[in-house]
Amino acid sequence: MKRILLFLILLLVFVNCSKDSQEVKEVKKDPKEIKPCQVPPPDFILLINKSSELYKEFTNQAGEIDKANISFYKQFSREEKQYDSILFGSFKPEKNNDYLQIIIGLPFENDVYTGKTETLYLQNATRTYKIEVNGYMKDTECGTVAITNEIRVDGTKIEVPYLAK
C-alpha cells in the first residue's frame, strides 16, 4: 500500500527585538536611544503530528520518544557529522493537533545554512530520511538569522514546518 506523507520542516528563529528596532535605521549617537535586541543561535526544527503514522517511527514500544535511536547528521565522504544538540518536546499550535517537536541547535557559523543546498539525514530506529536544505544566514540589525529557501525530504518539497502534518 502506497502511503503519502506530508513532510514539513520549520526553522524557527525567535527574535527578541521590539517592532521599532526591527526597522532599518541609522544607529544614534546616544546609547540610551539604542534599543537592545538579541538573536539566539539558529534552530532546525521538525514537527511531527502525534496522530500520524509517521509519529510511531519516533516512539518506542512503551509509546515514549525513542531518543536513543533518533539522530541527525550530515555525511562527509565516508564520515558522518552528528548534531548532538537535539531536544524533544511538544508543540500544539492548533486546537486539535499535537506535535512532537525535534529541535536541532546550530551555531551561527554552521554547515546547514550555507547559501546552497545541503544534504542532512534524520534517522530513527526504522528509517533514514534524506533532508535537503537550501538556505542562508542573513545579517539583520539585531544579529544574524537563518533564512530557509526550500526544504525537500526524500526528494519531495515540503511545506514548513511539519515533517508530518
N, C-alpha and C positions, 0 to 999 in steps of 0.2 A: 504494500500500500504506500502510495506516494504521499508524503507529508509536506505541506507548505508551511514554512515557519517565517514569521516576520522577525527579522533581526534588526536591532537598533542599538546603537551605542551613543552615548552622550558624553560629551566633555562639558563638565560644569565648572565654570570658573566664577567664584564669588568675588565681587569687587566691593570693597568696603569704602566706597567714595560717596560723597554727597553729590546730588544732582549738579550743583554748580561746579564742583571740581572735575566733573567728567567732561565739561565743555573745554574745547581747546582755547586757552587764553594765555596771555603773557604772564610770566612769574613777576609778582610785585616785589618791590624792594623791601617792604616792611614784612618781616617774618610772621608777625601776628595776623596778617591778612591772608597768609597761605593756609589752606585747609589741608590737614594731613589725610593721606589715604594710603592703603596698603593693598597689595595683590598677593594672595597666597600662591605657593607653587602650584603648577597645573596638576589637575587630576584627570585620569582617564576613567570614566565611569560607565559601567554596564548595568542595565536594568533588565530583569527577567521576571515576567509575570508569574506569580506563585501558583496560579491556577492553570498554567500552560504545561504541556507535556515536557517541554524543554527544561522546566524547573526541576523535574525529577532527576535529570542528569547531574545536577549540582547538589543533591542531597544523598545522605547515606541511608541504610536500612531503617534507622531509627527516625528518619524524617528530619534530621538536623543538617545544617550546611556541612558538606564534606570538605572542610578546609584542608585536610591532609592531601587530597587528590586534585585540588584546583591550583593551577599555576598559570602564569602569564609570562611569556618570554619572547625574545627576538633571536632569530637564527643568524649566525655569522659563520659562513663556510661550514665547518664541522663542529662549531661550538654554539652553545645556547647561552644567551644572557638572560638570567632570571630577573624579574622585577619582584623584589622581596617585600616591598611596601604595599601589601594588599590588605584591605579592610573589608568586612562584610557587615551589612546592615539591612534595615527595612526602609522602604520608601513608599508612601501612599499618597500620590498626587490627586487621585480621583476617589470618589465615594466607594465604588465597588471593586477597585483594583488595588492589590497589594503587591509590591515588587521586592525581589531580592536585589540588593544593591552591592555590586562588586566595585570597589574603588581602588585604583592603582595610582599611587602617588608618584609623581615625576619631578625631577629637578628642573629649574628654569632652563638650564642648558641641557636639553635632552635629545635622544635619538628617535623620538616619535614625531614631533612637530618640526620637521626639517625643511619644509617647502617643497618636498617631493613625496611620492608615495612610498611609505614604509610598510613592511610586512611584519606582523606580530602574530603570536599564537596564543589562544586561550585553550587550556587543556583541563578536562575533568576526568573522572575515572573511566568513562566510556568513549569519549570522543575528543578530537582536537579541532578547533575552529581556526581557520586562516582569516586574519583580520588585516585588511589593507586600509591604512590611514593616510589621507592626504591633508596636510595642514601645516601651519607655520606659527611661529611666535611673533607677536606684534607688540611693538612698544607703544604704550599709551602714557598719558600724563601721570597716571597712578602707578605705572610699572608695566612689566611685560605680561601679556596674556596669550593663551593658546587659542588659535582660530582653526576650526575644522572646516575644510572644503568638502570632503567626501569620505565616506566610510563604506567599505564593502566587506561582507562576511561570506566566506566561501564563494566569492565572485559575484554575490548579489548585493546591489546597492541598498543600503538600509536608511530608514528614517531615524534620525537621532531623537531620543536617547535609548530606545528599547531594543535589547537583544531579542526578547520575545514579548510582544505586546499582548 
